[in-house]
Amino acid sequence: MFKKTSKEKQLDAFSSVPNILEGSSLKQYSDQRHWHNQFREQVVMRIDESIFSGLFNATTGAPNASIRLLIGMMILKESFAWSDSQLFEHCRFNLLVRSSLGLFNMNDPLPVESTYYLFRKRIYEHQKQYGEDLMEKVFSQITSDQIREFDVNGRKIRMDSKLIGSNIATFTRYEIIHQTLCMFYKSLDKSAKSKLFVVHRKQLELLMKEESSKTVYHSTKDELRSRLQAIGILIYHLLDRLEYLQTELYQLLQRVFNEQYKVIEDEQVELRGKEEISSSSLQSPHDPDSAYRNKQGQQVKGYSVNVTETCDKGQLNLITNVIVEKANTPDTTFVEPAIKATVEVTGQEVEKVYLDGAYQSPANDTYCENIDVVFTGIQGFESRYDLEMTPGGLLVTDTKTGEQTKAQKQQRRQMENNNFFGLLLLQPVGNKGFTLTASFEKTCRRRTAHEKQCRSNHLSTWNPAKK
């Protein structure tokens, strides 16, 4: 049964911590600027427990433990990178941790482990069934409260992404297929196994005894390919015989089969070439959501995390949105949902956004038409020409030859496609002159902080003799 917990705490005359401590210990414990008091007041006490009411029966059953307390424990566990055992140890015996959760008395009870795990399970199952992330919802609610109380400016924001590696072993293709198959077969009950042909059960029992890493180590390339082909045929028959199951592991095995194999004429199973395997293919059966990405030489099997925050210089700034997707998700897909989420959290329209060049795309330019977007880096090849504004005018430097020429502004005209502006610059080369054209998009042109870089990156040559 769902029941809200009171924010008011009664201090026990004999067991309250403030009555036991004295001197510098009491001073630190009572310091409102100390982390434990800040965490309790700014996070734990702001949690709206009604967000989680749907996880409990409205009328029957025992009252739930303090949701505020359970959420606080979950946040502390991740913040300090504690194990479950360390979390409960700190919550039972660390006075500052107990204070951060609102446990001021030595005899204030802590939820038992089973209650904690059941609550986490309910959150997971709710998201799986309804697609609603309650933890994300409560973080947004806390941030909204803080923004209103501290008058945070949400009209100016910035965002950036980072690749996060999943804590998984690096598996070969053979290991991924073998381990996924073994996990599926291990999950079958006697009834399901009895529906398989005897020859297939024998093959599977042998595979269960095999250590895939050792097989890879001792096998040649051709031997591995032959084994993969045989396993592919076995998986094909398994999926056909047990189609009625549709469990998570069945769907995972089906995904691996579709990613690693293809069925050609006469239902013949064929191993896909490596060039046909997508970067979003399964990297480990133990973390099916992770993906592969090679970003500027950084190879990651995991996720891409996009963080958005307010950025008012000299003022309090808060994170307004966090998006976690597969590692091969392009940054361009984060812009629109991140801005929409920020507007919802802050209640303010976004007027200026700071991004790097990886976020730039025609779709984002259209979406941000009424937003001042400042790119801190432009993608593309490094320009051969460097432009420098000097007291004597614009100086063009050829970075390959070192030759410097003072540019002469001829005219400013609108290009034919109505999307570009062109600035014509004259530069003599040898006996024949030609014109350099520095062109840049309208959407880029208004980003004055990087207009020079935009012009330089779009610099090209035009030879009148060829017209």
Order of alpha helices (4+ residues) and beta strands (2+ residues): alpha-alpha-alpha-alpha-alpha-alpha-alpha-alpha-beta-alpha-alpha-alpha-alpha-alpha-alpha-beta-beta-beta-beta-beta-alpha-beta-alpha-beta-beta-beta-beta-beta-beta-beta-alpha-alpha-beta
